[in-house]
Amino acid sequence: MMVEPMHQEHPDEPTTPPSRRARMRARIAAVRERAERASERAQAERQRHGSVDAVFDMVDHDSEVGGGIMAGALAYRLFIWLLPLTFVAIAGLGFASDAASSSPESAAKSMGLARLVSSSVASAANSSARWYALFIGVPILLWTTRSLLRTLIVAYRLIWTDARGAVPKPTLGATLQLLLVLIGYFAISALAGAARGASFGEGLLATLLIPVPYAALWLLVSGRLPHRDATWRDLVPGAIVFGLGIEVLHVVTAYVIAPQAHSKQGTYGSLGLAAALLLGLFLISRLVIATAVVNATLVSRRSRSN
């Protein structure tokens, strides 16, 4: 009788390591599994807590109306609006530097202009074409402000699902009101910048209190934009979000975006400054759209519960 030879195992024999593609597939599968578990936990929390459910509704509503696309269009309008504002700022800085017997750059910093644009405006203010910049800049500034207002009206009408005939029109009076509010934001930022430069205590107090006027101004703007049948109290949550968010964006711009843009200016030149400026404008526009989404979602939830 023949005995079959037994198969001998070699435990010390080296195994072939998995390929790079296999490791990548394993990582993707692990990430997908963690995402599915996180989604299941979020859905469970959504059923338990109304606040979590409200956040999900806001995200869904923002996705339905195309909040990112609206923010991109609004950021483009803001960028165009800044061009004639720069012309007017050139003339204003020139006159202010002459009156104070100082350089335009010092006048720009004392007025609280952002580091990202103050150097360009200050160098241009040394030229003798201040009156030309003023006469050309003011009419174009009014026209671009009206275009910005029209973009805000269309975006808020879509978010609030208002009828087209019921929305306000971008009249000259409404355009001037929006321009004054935007100038008010620059004035508030200038005062906060002066307080931060005076002392640490005043700067800290200004940082803590500045969201209040920011929110109050945006509450005024929101009341002039489409908001269906909501009362001014229904617009307060979005105004609070805007006031806190704009202060956070200001800190991010001052301490992250602007220094990075200046440090990379030798590498990327004016393209780097333009990219940093557009990024800041997009973040501001995203915040503006988010305020309307927050208010519209909360009003809709309140209407369904009633």
Secondary structure, 3 states (H helix, E strand, C coil): CCCCCCCCCCCCCCCCCCCHHHHHHHHHHHHHHHHHHHHHHHHHHHHHCHHHHHHHHHHHHHHHHCHHHHHHHHHHHHHHHHHHHHHHHHHHHHHHHHHHCCCHHHHHHHCCCCHHHHHHHHHHCCCCCHHHHHHHHHHHHHHHHHHHHHHHHHHHHHHHCCCHHHCCCCCHHHHHHHHHHHHHHHHHHHHHHHHHHHCHHHHHHHHHHCHHHHHHHHHHHHHHCCCCCCCHHHHHHHHHHHHHHHHHHHHHHHHHHHHHHHHCHHHHCHHHHHHHHHHHHHHHHHHHHHHHHHHHHHHHHHHHHC
